[in-house]
Amino acid sequence: MKKINLEKSPVPLHYQIADYLMMMLDQGELSAAEKLPTEEQLREVFTVSRTTIRKALDHLLYRGLLYRKQGKGTFWTEKAADLKKEKLSGINREIFRITQKTVAVVLSKEEITAPKHISEELGIPAGSRIVMFKRLRLADGEPMSFTVNYLPPAYGAPIEKHHLESMTMLETLESVVGADLGIIKHEVEITRANQEIAGALKINNLDPVLTVKTSVSDSSGGPIEVVWTHFVENKYKFRVVLDK
């Protein structure tokens, strides 16, 4: 393992190390099937005291992500091995307020020629064919969000409308397409509804909407999809609870 320089931050070093180890597990630099490096090896990698390393491991032990075998070392638990998938689907559901009380309606699936800005987002040649989904999510029978997904055919073609009526797009990409999800980025801003968005959400043209742009990559950094989700402004609420 290469030496890692931790950030100068108010966040205690052992929390930074614990988070770094989880990131290395997510990205495949550490294997869930193998034991962790020894405390001495980790001390050399992070250039900190053994006490700090122990506090980082104890933090992950407390969270149920590690366990120790006497005389054999420290290992990831099944919970840790599954955490990446849980984090992706769980956070995605929380951000987009997806619950059992919300209903997804797939308005359309079509193959189109990628507009220039979409081909740039997906890292594909201009004029490439892509798959576009348009979806509406209802809460208590009323429109809550309007989503447009753009995917290369390798990812979009296997997905059918009925998949997205019971699963999120991320869940569908994993379970139906077999995509190995990596980094997911969300960008949030207030925009104005155009005619299509206003019609879908039953609001007036140019009414403010909260727009979330989502970029999804695979584990090697290759683009999988780019998405725009538009929320009725007064129906969006996002709550995050952080645990130390």
Secondary structure by P-SEA (a helix, b strand, c coil): ccbbbbccccccaaaaaaaaaaaaaaacccccccccccaaaaaaaacccaaaaaaaaaaaaaaccccccccbbbbbcccccaaaaaaaaaaaaaaacccccbbbbbcbbbbbcccaaaaaaaccccbbbbbbbbbbbbccccccbbbbbbbcccccccccaaaaacccaaaaaaccccccccbbbbbbbbbbbcaaaaaaaccccccccbbbbbbbbcccccccccbbbbcccccbbbbbbbcc
